[in-house]
């Protein structure tokens, strides 16, 4: 009989984790979650907040107009092609914080209905995406702008996907929005609408122009 004792099972050597690699992996996971969270906020969160603010601004406009006073927002925008329920406040300014509150109005231009260039801009995505369907606009579409005293209707001259310009091109904001008429004095009311040409960051802008075709004076209360 053999007296050899049975072999003891070998213990598997434990692999030591590299703390640097573990920390790097954790950092990548956290960064990835941060990027996903930022994207979700930009794409969905800002829309929710902006649309709530649009509704609040419309309420303020209604109260101010009902009391015979002009509001901080200059009016309401409606676009026939975008449906009967489309109504977005037009606020002063072209800065990011302005475009987050509604459609922005270029303050160096003219007011709705006035002779000259009434220029407005809006986001296609994020911050309420008021111009999301901009590329669906077609020549002949009607755009309505309501102020405290009037309702102005403009008819578009071109389609939303027909003109793409680099954001540094400034002639669409001229008093006469025509590259060949720099420095000319305006003789008629014009509408210019601008938005990003892509759903995400881009240097390009899509632009449409319109002519005033109707003006209705409202029966309004005086302050």
SEMI-922148 format. One line per 5 residues: number of its first residue (from 0); for each residue z, x, y of N, C-alpha, C, O, CB. Coordinates in pm, whole numbers. Glycine has a CB too. Example, Ala and Ser with C-alpha at 12.3 -4.5 7.8 and 13.67 -1.06 7.14 Angstrom:
2
0	780 1319 -569 780 1230 -450 780 1320 -330 846 1424 -332 905 1131 -447  708 1285 -225 714 1367 -106 787 1290 3 804 1341 114 572 1408 -60
// end
This chain:
223
0	0 86 -120 0 0 0 0 89 123 69 191 132 124 -97 1  -82 44 219 -90 123 342 30 95 431 75 -19 444 -221 92 419  81 200 489 196 185 579 156 193 725 241 198 814 300 292 549  21 194 749 -26 204 888 9 77 964 -24 -33 920 -180 229 893  73 91 1076 111 -27 1156 -11 -86 1224 -102 -13 1262 217 10 1262
5	-14 -218 1240 -130 -283 1303 -149 -237 1447 -53 -212 1520 -115 -435 1299  -276 -226 1485 -305 -184 1623 -266 -291 1722 -287 -410 1700 -454 -150 1639  -208 -247 1830 -173 -340 1936 -298 -379 2014 -384 -295 2041 -67 -279 2031  -308 -506 2050 -427 -547 2128 -434 -472 2260 -334 -455 2330 -426 -699 2154  -555 -429 2289 -574 -355 2414 -565 -448 2534 -620 -558 2533 -709 -283 2414
10	-498 -404 2633 -489 -481 2757 -610 -454 2844 -648 -340 2867 -359 -448 2833  -668 -561 2892 -782 -545 2984 -734 -492 3119 -637 -541 3178 -857 -679 3002  -804 -394 3163 -767 -338 3293 -796 -437 3405 -905 -494 3411 -843 -206 3318  -703 -456 3492 -721 -547 3604 -802 -479 3714 -777 -365 3753 -585 -593 3659  -900 -554 3760 -980 -501 3870 -907 -525 4002 -862 -636 4031 -1121 -566 3872
15	-898 -423 4076 -835 -437 4206 -936 -487 4308 -1045 -432 4321 -775 -303 4252  -900 -590 4379 -987 -645 4482 -986 -555 4605 -882 -505 4649 -944 -788 4519  -1104 -539 4657 -1117 -461 4780 -1078 -551 4898 -1147 -649 4925 -1263 -406 4797  -970 -519 4966 -924 -607 5076 -1025 -618 5189 -1032 -720 5258 -792 -555 5131  -1104 -512 5209 -1205 -516 5315 -1313 -617 5282 -1355 -696 5367 -1267 -377 5338
20	-1360 -614 5155 -1464 -708 5113 -1411 -852 5114 -1483 -945 5152 -1515 -673 4972  -1286 -870 5073 -1227 -1004 5075 -1219 -1059 5216 -1251 -1175 5241 -1088 -1002 5012  -1177 -973 5309 -1167 -1015 5448 -1305 -1047 5505 -1323 -1142 5581 -1099 -908 5533  -1404 -964 5467 -1540 -988 5514 -1593 -1121 5462 -1655 -1197 5536 -1633 -874 5471  -1568 -1148 5334 -1613 -1275 5276 -1550 -1395 5344 -1616 -1493 5374 -1582 -1279 5128
25	-1418 -1384 5368 -1348 -1493 5436 -1403 -1513 5577 -1417 -1626 5623 -1198 -1466 5441  -1433 -1402 5644 -1486 -1411 5781 -1622 -1480 5782 -1652 -1560 5871 -1498 -1271 5843  -1704 -1448 5681 -1836 -1511 5673 -1825 -1661 5648 -1900 -1741 5704 -1920 -1445 5563  -1730 -1698 5562 -1709 -1841 5535 -1665 -1914 5661 -1716 -2021 5693 -1605 -1861 5424  -1568 -1854 5732 -1518 -1915 5856 -1629 -1925 5960 -1643 -2027 6029 -1399 -1834 5914
30	-1710 -1818 5971 -1820 -1819 6068 -1922 -1926 6032 -1974 -1996 6119 -1887 -1683 6075  -1950 -1938 5901 -2046 -2039 5858 -1998 -2180 5889 -2075 -2265 5935 -2073 -2027 5710  -1869 -2204 5863 -1812 -2335 5895 -1814 -2361 6045 -1838 -2473 6090 -1669 -2347 5842  -1789 -2253 6122 -1793 -2269 6268 -1931 -2306 6317 -1946 -2392 6404 -1748 -2142 6336  -2033 -2241 6260 -2171 -2271 6300 -2208 -2414 6262 -2270 -2486 6340 -2270 -2171 6235
35	-2169 -2454 6140 -2196 -2591 6098 -2125 -2692 6188 -2181 -2796 6225 -2154 -2612 5952  -2000 -2659 6223 -1925 -2749 6311 -1987 -2759 6448 -1997 -2868 6506 -1782 -2703 6323  -2030 -2643 6502 -2095 -2643 6633 -2224 -2724 6629 -2252 -2801 6720 -2124 -2500 6680  -2303 -2706 6522 -2427 -2782 6510 -2402 -2931 6500 -2472 -3011 6562 -2505 -2735 6389  -2300 -2969 6421 -2267 -3111 6408 -2222 -3169 6541 -2258 -3281 6576 -2157 -3131 6302
40	-2142 -3090 6617 -2097 -3138 6748 -2216 -3157 6842 -2226 -3259 6909 -1995 -3040 6809  -2305 -3057 6846 -2420 -3066 6934 -2510 -3184 6896 -2556 -3258 6983 -2498 -2936 6930  -2535 -3200 6769 -2633 -3299 6726 -2577 -3441 6725 -2647 -3536 6760 -2685 -3264 6589  -2450 -3455 6684 -2392 -3590 6676 -2280 -3612 6778 -2276 -3716 6844 -2339 -3614 6536  -2191 -3517 6791 -2076 -3538 6878 -2113 -3560 7022 -2062 -3652 7086 -1984 -3420 6869
45	-2204 -3476 7076 -2242 -3492 7216 -2313 -3625 7239 -2303 -3682 7348 -2331 -3376 7259  -2385 -3674 7139 -2453 -3803 7153 -2352 -3917 7166 -2368 -4007 7249 -2546 -3829 7034  -2249 -3912 7083 -2147 -4017 7087 -2078 -4018 7223 -2063 -4123 7285 -2043 -3997 6975  -2035 -3899 7269 -1965 -3889 7398 -2057 -3932 7512 -2015 -4008 7600 -1915 -3746 7421  -2182 -3885 7510 -2274 -3916 7620 -2306 -4065 7626 -2311 -4123 7735 -2404 -3836 7605
50	-2327 -4127 7512 -2361 -4270 7514 -2243 -4354 7562 -2262 -4457 7627 -2404 -4315 7373  -2122 -4309 7531 -2005 -4377 7585 -2000 -4363 7737 -1968 -4458 7808 -1875 -4321 7522  -2033 -4243 7784 -2033 -4221 7929 -2145 -4299 7996 -2126 -4351 8106 -2047 -4072 7961  -2261 -4309 7931 -2370 -4392 7986 -2322 -4535 8008 -2347 -4596 8112 -2493 -4391 7891  -2252 -4587 7907 -2203 -4725 7917 -2103 -4739 8032 -2105 -4838 8105 -2138 -4769 7785
55	-2014 -4641 8048 -1916 -4645 8156 -1984 -4639 8292 -1945 -4710 8385 -1816 -4531 8142  -2085 -4553 8305 -2156 -4541 8433 -2230 -4669 8465 -2234 -4711 8580 -2255 -4423 8429  -2288 -4733 8364 -2356 -4862 8389 -2257 -4966 8438 -2291 -5047 8524 -2425 -4912 8260  -2135 -4964 8385 -2033 -5058 8432 -1996 -5031 8578 -1980 -5124 8657 -1908 -5050 8344  -1984 -4904 8613 -1953 -4867 8752 -2067 -4911 8844 -2042 -4965 8952 -1929 -4715 8765
60	-2191 -4889 8801 -2306 -4931 8881 -2302 -5081 8905 -2323 -5128 9017 -2438 -4892 8811  -2276 -5157 8798 -2273 -5303 8811 -2164 -5347 8910 -2187 -5436 8992 -2249 -5368 8673  -2047 -5285 8901 -1937 -5320 8992 -1973 -5284 9137 -1953 -5364 9228 -1808 -5247 8950  -2026 -5162 9157 -2061 -5120 9293 -2169 -5208 9352 -2158 -5254 9466 -2106 -4973 9293  -2274 -5233 9275 -2382 -5318 9325 -2333 -5459 9352 -2375 -5524 9448 -2499 -5321 9226
65	-2244 -5507 9265 -2190 -5641 9286 -2109 -5652 9413 -2096 -5760 9471 -2104 -5681 9169  -2054 -5538 9457 -1977 -5535 9582 -2062 -5492 9701 -2011 -5465 9809 -1859 -5440 9567  -2194 -5485 9679 -2285 -5452 9788 -2285 -5306 9827 -2321 -5272 9939 -2251 -5533 9906  -2244 -5216 9733 -2236 -5074 9763 -2328 -4996 9672 -2346 -5031 9555 -2091 -5023 9749  -2386 -4889 9726 -2460 -4797 9641 -2362 -4721 9554 -2248 -4698 9594 -2547 -4699 9726
70	-2405 -4682 9436 -2319 -4611 9342 -2349 -4462 9345 -2448 -4419 9404 -2337 -4667 9200  -2263 -4382 9283 -2290 -4239 9270 -2418 -4216 9191 -2497 -4127 9223 -2172 -4167 9203  -2439 -4296 9087 -2567 -4294 9015 -2669 -4371 9098 -2636 -4473 9158 -2554 -4355 8871  -2793 -4322 9102 -2889 -4383 9195 -2959 -4504 9138 -3021 -4580 9212 -2991 -4281 9234  -2950 -4524 9005 -3019 -4640 8951 -3019 -4643 8799 -2948 -4566 8733 -3159 -4644 9001
75	-3098 -4733 8745 -3112 -4752 8600 -3257 -4733 8561 -3348 -4779 8630 -3060 -4892 8557  -3278 -4666 8448 -3414 -4641 8398 -3440 -4727 8275 -3357 -4735 8184 -3432 -4490 8363  -3556 -4792 8275 -3601 -4868 8158 -3745 -4827 8128 -3826 -4807 8219 -3590 -5023 8183  -3776 -4814 8000 -3910 -4775 7958 -3958 -4877 7855 -3900 -4891 7748 -3911 -4630 7898  -4063 -4947 7889 -4112 -5057 7806 -4135 -5015 7661 -4097 -5087 7569 -4240 -5113 7864
80	-4197 -4900 7641 -4229 -4856 7505 -4104 -4831 7421 -4109 -4841 7299 -4314 -4730 7510  -3995 -4798 7485 -3874 -4762 7411 -3784 -4881 7382 -3671 -4863 7336 -3796 -4660 7487  -3832 -5003 7408 -3759 -5122 7366 -3683 -5190 7478 -3652 -5131 7582 -3664 -5087 7258  -3653 -5318 7453 -3585 -5400 7553 -3441 -5357 7577 -3384 -5385 7683 -3587 -5545 7512  -3380 -5289 7479 -3240 -5249 7494 -3225 -5110 7552 -3113 -5059 7564 -3170 -5255 7360
85	-3337 -5047 7590 -3328 -4914 7648 -3296 -4924 7797 -3374 -4980 7875 -3459 -4835 7626  -3181 -4870 7836 -3140 -4869 7976 -3042 -4753 7995 -2933 -4753 7938 -3074 -5007 8017  -3081 -4655 8075 -3002 -4533 8093 -2978 -4511 8241 -3070 -4528 8322 -3073 -4410 8029  -2857 -4473 8279 -2831 -4445 8422 -2904 -4319 8468 -2920 -4224 8393 -2680 -4429 8446  -2947 -4322 8593 -3009 -4205 8656 -2905 -4145 8749 -2862 -4209 8845 -3141 -4243 8735
90	-2864 -4021 8720 -2759 -3955 8797 -2819 -3843 8881 -2931 -3799 8856 -2649 -3899 8703  -2745 -3798 8980 -2794 -3694 9070 -2784 -3556 9006 -2679 -3520 8952 -2717 -3696 9201  -2892 -3479 9011 -2887 -3341 8968 -2963 -3310 8842 -2986 -3397 8758 -2749 -3301 8951  -3001 -3181 8829 -3075 -3131 8713 -2992 -3030 8634 -3044 -2968 8541 -3206 -3068 8758  -2864 -3012 8668 -2782 -2916 8596 -2741 -2973 8460 -2753 -3093 8435 -2656 -2879 8680
95	-2692 -2884 8371 -2656 -2927 8236 -2553 -3039 8237 -2563 -3134 8160 -2603 -2808 8157  -2453 -3027 8326 -2350 -3130 8330 -2404 -3264 8379 -2351 -3370 8344 -2235 -3085 8419  -2511 -3261 8460 -2573 -3385 8506 -2651 -3450 8392 -2641 -3570 8368 -2666 -3358 8626  -2730 -3368 8321 -2812 -3421 8212 -2727 -3467 8094 -2776 -3540 8008 -2912 -3316 8166  -2601 -3424 8089 -2512 -3473 7984 -2461 -3614 8014 -2407 -3681 7926 -2394 -3377 7969
100	-2479 -3660 8139 -2427 -3791 8180 -2535 -3898 8185 -2505 -4016 8201 -2361 -3780 8316  -2660 -3859 8172 -2770 -3956 8181 -2900 -3884 8207 -2916 -3767 8174 -2743 -4060 8291  -2994 -3956 8266 -3118 -3894 8311 -3093 -3835 8449 -3035 -3901 8536 -3237 -3998 8315  -3135 -3710 8470 -3108 -3643 8597 -3218 -3663 8699 -3336 -3669 8665 -3088 -3497 8574  -3178 -3674 8826 -3273 -3690 8937 -3279 -3561 9017 -3176 -3504 9051 -3231 -3809 9029
105	-3400 -3515 9046 -3422 -3395 9126 -3397 -3429 9272 -3477 -3498 9335 -3567 -3339 9106  -3285 -3380 9326 -3240 -3423 9458 -3327 -3373 9572 -3321 -3429 9681 -3100 -3376 9479  -3409 -3270 9549 -3499 -3224 9654 -3626 -3309 9662 -3708 -3291 9752 -3536 -3079 9632  -3640 -3400 9568 -3752 -3494 9573 -3714 -3617 9653 -3625 -3613 9737 -3795 -3534 9433  -3784 -3729 9627 -3758 -3852 9701 -3686 -3952 9613 -3677 -3936 9491 -3889 -3912 9754
110	-3635 -4056 9676 -3571 -4166 9605 -3679 -4255 9542 -3795 -4248 9580 -3479 -4248 9700  -3639 -4339 9446 -3737 -4430 9385 -3810 -4514 9489 -3749 -4564 9583 -3668 -4522 9284  -3940 -4528 9471 -4021 -4612 9558 -4069 -4546 9685 -4159 -4598 9751 -3945 -4732 9593  -4011 -4431 9722 -4052 -4364 9845 -4180 -4284 9825 -4213 -4243 9714 -3940 -4273 9894  -4251 -4262 9935 -4370 -4177 9931 -4327 -4033 9898 -4239 -3978 9965 -4449 -4184 10066
115	-4388 -3975 9798 -4352 -3841 9753 -4328 -3841 9604 -4376 -3929 9532 -4227 -3792 9827  -4255 -3741 9556 -4236 -3719 9413 -4094 -3755 9371 -3999 -3683 9402 -4267 -3573 9376  -4081 -3865 9300 -3953 -3904 9240 -3951 -3843 9100 -4017 -3893 9009 -3935 -4063 9235  -3874 -3735 9083 -3875 -3657 8959 -3743 -3673 8884 -3635 -3663 8942 -3901 -3509 8989  -3753 -3697 8753 -3635 -3713 8668 -3655 -3633 8539 -3767 -3606 8498 -3610 -3864 8636
120	-3542 -3597 8475 -3547 -3519 8351 -3438 -3568 8257 -3336 -3622 8300 -3530 -3367 8380  -3462 -3548 8127 -3363 -3589 8028 -3378 -3511 7899 -3482 -3451 7873 -3374 -3738 7999  -3272 -3513 7818 -3272 -3444 7690 -3351 -3523 7586 -3351 -3646 7586 -3128 -3420 7642  -3418 -3449 7495 -3479 -3513 7378 -3381 -3517 7261 -3393 -3603 7174 -3607 -3439 7338  -3287 -3426 7258 -3186 -3423 7152 -3055 -3376 7214 -3055 -3298 7310 -3230 -3329 7033
125	-2944 -3424 7160 -2807 -3401 7210 -2783 -3475 7342 -2877 -3517 7408 -2782 -3250 7230  -2658 -3491 7376 -2615 -3551 7503 -2680 -3687 7529 -2728 -3715 7639 -2646 -3457 7618  -2682 -3770 7425 -2735 -3905 7440 -2883 -3917 7416 -2935 -4028 7405 -2704 -3956 7574  -2953 -3804 7408 -3097 -3796 7381 -3178 -3911 7445 -3250 -3982 7375 -3121 -3795 7232  -3167 -3928 7579 -3236 -4040 7644 -3389 -4030 7637 -3457 -4132 7646 -3194 -4048 7787
130	-3443 -3908 7621 -3588 -3891 7614 -3633 -3850 7474 -3732 -3779 7460 -3634 -3787 7715  -3561 -3896 7372 -3593 -3857 7234 -3737 -3893 7197 -3804 -3816 7128 -3496 -3924 7137  -3784 -4007 7240 -3918 -4055 7203 -4022 -4025 7311 -4122 -4096 7323 -3914 -4205 7175  -3997 -3921 7388 -4086 -3887 7500 -4231 -3867 7454 -4323 -3910 7523 -4037 -3761 7569  -4251 -3802 7340 -4386 -3771 7294 -4463 -3895 7251 -4584 -3888 7229 -4381 -3673 7179
135	-4396 -4008 7238 -4463 -4133 7203 -4520 -4206 7325 -4596 -4301 7311 -4366 -4225 7130  -4483 -4160 7445 -4535 -4225 7565 -4687 -4214 7571 -4744 -4114 7527 -4472 -4162 7691  -4751 -4318 7626 -4896 -4321 7634 -4941 -4359 7775 -4870 -4427 7849 -4953 -4419 7532  -5060 -4314 7810 -5118 -4350 7940 -5118 -4502 7954 -5157 -4574 7862 -5264 -4294 7953  -5074 -4550 8069 -5067 -4694 8094 -4931 -4755 8066 -4907 -4870 8103 -5168 -4763 8011
140	-4842 -4681 8002 -4707 -4733 7978 -4636 -4758 8111 -4660 -4690 8210 -4625 -4635 7890  -4547 -4858 8110 -4473 -4894 8231 -4330 -4840 8226 -4261 -4850 8125 -4471 -5046 8249  -4288 -4784 8338 -4153 -4731 8353 -4088 -4802 8471 -4144 -4803 8581 -4154 -4575 8373  -3971 -4860 8448 -3904 -4939 8552 -3779 -4868 8599 -3699 -4820 8519 -3869 -5080 8500  -3763 -4862 8730 -3644 -4803 8792 -3579 -4909 8881 -3640 -4957 8976 -3680 -4673 8874
145	-3455 -4943 8848 -3383 -5042 8928 -3279 -4973 9014 -3199 -4893 8965 -3316 -5148 8838  -3280 -5003 9144 -3177 -4957 9236 -3097 -5079 9282 -3121 -5191 9235 -3240 -4880 9358  -3004 -5058 9372 -2923 -5171 9419 -3009 -5277 9488 -2980 -5396 9480 -2814 -5124 9514  -3115 -5233 9554 -3192 -5326 9637 -3331 -5361 9583 -3389 -5461 9624 -3207 -5269 9774  -3384 -5278 9492 -3522 -5299 9447 -3539 -5269 9298 -3456 -5204 9235 -3616 -5211 9529
150	-3649 -5320 9245 -3695 -5281 9112 -3836 -5226 9129 -3927 -5295 9176 -3692 -5403 9010  -3854 -5100 9089 -3983 -5032 9104 -4045 -5011 8966 -3977 -4972 8871 -3967 -4897 9178  -4173 -5036 8956 -4245 -5017 8830 -4355 -4914 8850 -4439 -4927 8939 -4303 -5150 8779  -4353 -4811 8766 -4455 -4707 8768 -4541 -4716 8642 -4492 -4752 8534 -4389 -4566 8779  -4668 -4685 8656 -4759 -4681 8542 -4797 -4536 8514 -4840 -4464 8604 -4888 -4769 8569
155	-4780 -4493 8388 -4803 -4354 8354 -4951 -4317 8355 -5037 -4396 8313 -4744 -4324 8218  -4978 -4196 8404 -5116 -4145 8410 -5156 -4071 8282 -5275 -4059 8253 -5131 -4052 8529  -5059 -4023 8206 -5090 -3943 8089 -4989 -3967 7979 -4884 -4029 8002 -5095 -3794 8126  -5019 -3919 7859 -4932 -3936 7744 -4823 -3830 7741 -4836 -3725 7804 -5013 -3932 7614  -4716 -3858 7668 -4603 -3768 7663 -4630 -3636 7594 -4560 -3538 7619 -4492 -3834 7596
160	-4731 -3632 7508 -4764 -3508 7438 -4889 -3440 7492 -4943 -3349 7429 -4783 -3535 7291  -4936 -3484 7609 -5063 -3433 7662 -5050 -3311 7751 -5148 -3240 7773 -5132 -3541 7738  -4929 -3284 7803 -4912 -3172 7895 -4784 -3097 7862 -4674 -3152 7871 -4910 -3221 8042  -4799 -2969 7824 -4686 -2882 7793 -4692 -2761 7885 -4795 -2693 7894 -4687 -2839 7643  -4581 -2733 7954 -4575 -2624 8050 -4452 -2538 8025 -4350 -2588 7976 -4574 -2678 8193
165	-4459 -2410 8059 -4342 -2324 8055 -4242 -2373 8161 -4281 -2422 8267 -4381 -2175 8079  -4113 -2358 8130 -4012 -2413 8222 -4013 -2346 8359 -3957 -2399 8454 -3874 -2400 8160  -4077 -2228 8369 -4083 -2160 8498 -4192 -2215 8588 -4196 -2182 8707 -4105 -2012 8476  -4281 -2299 8536 -4388 -2358 8616 -4328 -2465 8706 -4269 -2562 8657 -4502 -2418 8526  -4341 -2448 8837 -4270 -2536 8930 -4350 -2647 8995 -4292 -2733 9061 -4214 -2455 9035
170	-4483 -2648 8978 -4561 -2746 9055 -4531 -2891 9022 -4552 -2976 9108 -4706 -2721 9032  -4482 -2927 8900 -4448 -3068 8878 -4340 -3122 8971 -4325 -3244 8985 -4405 -3087 8736  -4263 -3032 9034 -4157 -3077 9126 -4199 -3071 9272 -4119 -3100 9361 -4033 -2993 9106  -4324 -3033 9299 -4375 -3032 9436 -4380 -3174 9493 -4383 -3271 9416 -4515 -2967 9442  -4380 -3189 9626 -4396 -3322 9686 -4521 -3395 9636 -4520 -3517 9617 -4402 -3309 9838
175	-4628 -3318 9614 -4747 -3372 9547 -4759 -3296 9414 -4799 -3179 9415 -4879 -3356 9637  -4726 -3358 9301 -4722 -3286 9174 -4862 -3258 9117 -4907 -3322 9023 -4641 -3364 9072  -4927 -3160 9179 -5062 -3121 9138 -5076 -2971 9167 -5050 -2929 9279 -5172 -3205 9214  -5116 -2891 9067 -5123 -2745 9090 -5223 -2705 9198 -5212 -2596 9255 -5159 -2675 8962  -5319 -2791 9228 -5419 -2760 9329 -5383 -2810 9468 -5459 -2791 9563 -5550 -2818 9288
180	-5265 -2876 9480 -5229 -2936 9608 -5095 -2883 9659 -5019 -2956 9722 -5222 -3088 9594  -5068 -2759 9633 -4946 -2696 9684 -4944 -2699 9837 -5041 -2660 9903 -4935 -2550 9633  -4834 -2746 9893 -4820 -2751 10037 -4875 -2876 10103 -4857 -2896 10223 -4885 -2633 10096  -4943 -2961 10025 -4999 -3085 10082 -4888 -3188 10104 -4789 -3192 10030 -5108 -3143 9988  -4906 -3269 10206 -4812 -3376 10233 -4843 -3498 10145 -4959 -3538 10132 -4815 -3414 10383
185	-4740 -3558 10085 -4765 -3673 9998 -4808 -3796 10078 -4769 -3814 10193 -4639 -3707 9917  -4890 -3878 10017 -4937 -4001 10081 -4906 -4125 9997 -4933 -4237 10039 -5086 -3993 10107  -4850 -4104 9876 -4821 -4218 9788 -4698 -4188 9702 -4664 -4072 9681 -4942 -4251 9699  -4632 -4293 9652 -4515 -4273 9566 -4559 -4229 9426 -4647 -4290 9365 -4431 -4403 9557  -4497 -4122 9377 -4528 -4070 9244 -4400 -4058 9162 -4290 -4041 9215 -4599 -3933 9254
190	-4418 -4068 9031 -4309 -4047 8935 -4343 -3926 8850 -4455 -3912 8802 -4287 -4173 8846  -4244 -3837 8829 -4258 -3726 8735 -4140 -3730 8639 -4025 -3739 8682 -4265 -3587 8809  -4170 -3725 8508 -4067 -3722 8405 -4085 -3595 8323 -4196 -3562 8282 -4074 -3850 8314  -3974 -3522 8299 -3979 -3396 8225 -3877 -3396 8113 -3770 -3457 8123 -3955 -3278 8319  -3912 -3323 8004 -3818 -3304 7895 -3858 -3180 7816 -3968 -3129 7833 -3812 -3428 7803
195	-3768 -3131 7729 -3801 -3019 7640 -3912 -3062 7545 -3914 -3177 7500 -3676 -2971 7562  -4003 -2970 7514 -4115 -3005 7426 -4076 -3002 7280 -4146 -3060 7196 -4230 -2911 7449  -3964 -2935 7246 -3917 -2929 7109 -3780 -2995 7101 -3713 -3015 7202 -3910 -2783 7058  -3739 -3029 6977 -3608 -3091 6960 -3495 -2992 6981 -3383 -3032 7011 -3598 -3153 6824  -3524 -2861 6965 -3421 -2761 6986 -3464 -2667 7097 -3563 -2694 7166 -3393 -2684 6856
200	-3392 -2559 7117 -3413 -2473 7233 -3557 -2424 7243 -3615 -2376 7146 -3319 -2353 7227  -3614 -2437 7361 -3751 -2395 7385 -3770 -2367 7533 -3697 -2421 7617 -3851 -2502 7336  -3867 -2284 7565 -3901 -2257 7704 -3996 -2364 7760 -4014 -2375 7881 -3964 -2118 7718  -4057 -2442 7672 -4163 -2534 7713 -4107 -2671 7753 -4003 -2714 7705 -4264 -2550 7601  -4181 -2736 7841 -4146 -2870 7885 -4269 -2962 7873 -4381 -2922 7901 -4093 -2868 8031
205	-4243 -3086 7832 -4348 -3188 7838 -4330 -3268 7966 -4218 -3293 8009 -4343 -3282 7713  -4441 -3306 8026 -4437 -3371 8157 -4533 -3489 8158 -4644 -3480 8107 -4473 -3270 8270  -4489 -3600 8218 -4577 -3713 8245 -4565 -3750 8393 -4463 -3724 8457 -4543 -3835 8154  -4670 -3811 8445 -4674 -3855 8584 -4707 -4004 8589 -4773 -4057 8499 -4778 -3772 8667  -4660 -4069 8694 -4685 -4212 8709 -4709 -4251 8854 -4669 -4180 8947 -4571 -4291 8654
210	-4775 -4364 8871 -4802 -4421 9003 -4724 -4550 9020 -4709 -4627 8925 -4955 -4445 9023  -4675 -4574 9141 -4604 -4698 9170 -4704 -4814 9172 -4802 -4811 9248 -4528 -4689 9305  -4679 -4915 9088 -4772 -5028 9080 -4706 -5160 9117 -4775 -5261 9135 -4830 -5038 8939  -4572 -5161 9129 -4506 -5286 9165 -4370 -5256 9227 -4303 -5160 9190 -4490 -5379 9041  -4331 -5339 9322 -4204 -5324 9391 -4149 -5463 9420 -4214 -5545 9485 -4220 -5241 9523
215	-4028 -5491 9370 -3967 -5622 9388 -3834 -5602 9460 -3749 -5526 9415 -3946 -5697 9251  -3818 -5672 9571 -3691 -5665 9644 -3593 -5764 9585 -3626 -5881 9563 -3712 -5692 9795  -3472 -5718 9559 -3370 -5801 9497 -3293 -5878 9605 -3284 -5835 9720 -3273 -5714 9413  -3239 -5991 9565 -3148 -6067 9652 -3009 -6010 9628 -2945 -6042 9528 -3154 -6223 9622  -2963 -5926 9719 -2840 -5851 9695 -2732 -5889 9795 -2759 -5936 9905 -2866 -5701 9700
220	-2609 -5866 9750 -2494 -5887 9838 -2481 -5768 9932 -2513 -5655 9893 -2363 -5907 9756  -2435 -5790 10051 -2414 -5683 10148 -2266 -5647 10152 -2178 -5733 10141 -2465 -5724 10289  -2240 -5516 10167 -2101 -5471 10172 -2032 -5519 10297 -1914 -5491 10317 -2093 -5319 10165
// end
